Amino acid sequence: MKFSKAEVDAIIEASRRSGERCFIATMVFGDAWQTDALRDFRDAVLRPRPWGRRLVAAYYRAGPRLCGVLLGRPPLLWMTKCILGWAAHGWRRWSSRRRP
């Protein structure tokens, strides 16, 4: 998976406009269930807690820059995709068990 700088800029801008701001997940997965699962984790686990809101705010500040770093390092981009995919899958399984 290789993105141009213009493509990454378009992803970042689309994330900002949508209000969802999942820069890295959108860059790695696009509009896929993994991105939705990570957004759900953010909304269900991070946003209700003060430390989670601080973490989300820090991510919003650093996310666009991190996309640029990942863009220039394909092995790091691949590892990020694996880690986020694992996290999305785990959250989806765990959250589905807890919902009535």
C-alpha positions as CSV (number, residue, x, y, z in Angstrom):
1,M,0.0,0.0,0.0
2,K,1.6,3.2,-1.1
3,F,0.1,6.7,-0.8
4,S,1.2,9.9,-2.3
5,K,1.5,13.0,-0.2
6,A,-1.5,14.4,-1.9
7,E,-3.5,11.3,-1.0
8,V,-2.5,11.6,2.6
9,D,-3.4,15.3,2.6
10,A,-6.9,14.4,1.2
11,I,-7.4,11.7,3.8
12,I,-6.5,14.2,6.6
13,E,-8.8,16.8,5.2
14,A,-11.7,14.4,4.8
15,S,-11.2,13.2,8.4
16,R,-11.3,16.8,9.6
17,R,-14.4,17.7,7.6
18,S,-16.3,14.6,8.7
19,G,-15.6,15.5,12.4
20,E,-14.4,11.9,13.0
21,R,-10.7,12.8,12.8
22,C,-9.5,9.2,12.6
23,F,-6.5,10.1,10.5
24,I,-4.3,7.0,10.8
25,A,-7.2,4.5,10.7
26,T,-8.6,6.2,7.6
27,M,-5.2,6.2,5.9
28,V,-4.6,2.5,6.7
29,F,-8.1,1.0,6.2
30,G,-10.1,3.6,4.4
31,D,-13.9,3.4,5.0
32,A,-13.9,-0.1,6.5
33,W,-15.2,-1.9,9.5
34,Q,-11.9,-1.5,11.3
35,T,-12.1,2.3,11.1
36,D,-15.6,2.1,12.5
37,A,-14.6,-0.2,15.3
38,L,-11.7,2.1,16.3
39,R,-14.1,5.0,16.3
40,D,-16.5,3.1,18.5
41,F,-13.7,2.3,20.9
42,R,-12.8,6.0,21.1
43,D,-16.4,7.0,21.7
44,A,-17.2,4.2,24.2
45,V,-14.0,3.9,26.2
46,L,-11.8,7.0,25.7
47,R,-14.2,10.0,25.4
48,P,-16.1,9.3,28.7
49,R,-12.9,9.5,30.8
50,P,-10.7,12.5,31.5
51,W,-7.5,10.7,30.6
52,G,-9.1,9.4,27.4
53,R,-10.2,12.8,26.3
54,R,-6.6,14.1,26.8
55,L,-5.3,11.1,24.8
56,V,-7.8,11.8,22.0
57,A,-6.9,15.5,22.0
58,A,-3.2,14.6,21.8
59,Y,-3.9,12.2,18.9
60,Y,-5.8,15.0,17.0
61,R,-2.8,17.2,17.3
62,A,-0.3,14.6,16.3
63,G,-2.3,12.4,13.9
64,P,-1.7,14.4,10.7
65,R,2.1,14.5,11.4
66,L,2.1,10.8,12.2
67,C,0.4,10.1,8.8
68,G,3.3,11.9,7.1
69,V,5.8,9.8,9.1
70,L,4.0,6.5,8.2
71,L,3.8,7.6,4.5
72,G,7.6,7.7,4.3
73,R,8.1,4.4,6.0
74,P,6.2,1.5,4.4
75,P,7.3,-1.2,7.0
76,L,6.1,1.1,9.8
77,L,2.8,1.6,7.9
78,W,2.4,-2.2,7.6
79,M,3.1,-2.7,11.3
80,T,0.6,0.0,12.2
81,K,-2.0,-1.6,10.0
82,C,-1.4,-5.0,11.8
83,I,-1.6,-3.5,15.3
84,L,-4.7,-1.4,14.5
85,G,-6.3,-4.3,12.8
86,W,-5.7,-6.5,15.8
87,A,-7.1,-3.8,18.1
88,A,-10.2,-3.3,16.0
89,H,-10.8,-7.0,15.8
90,G,-10.4,-7.4,19.6
91,W,-12.7,-4.4,20.4
92,R,-15.3,-5.7,18.0
93,R,-15.3,-9.2,19.6
94,W,-15.2,-7.8,23.2
95,S,-17.9,-5.2,22.6
96,S,-20.2,-7.6,20.9
97,R,-20.2,-9.9,24.0
98,R,-21.1,-7.0,26.3
99,R,-24.0,-5.7,24.3
100,P,-27.5,-7.1,25.0
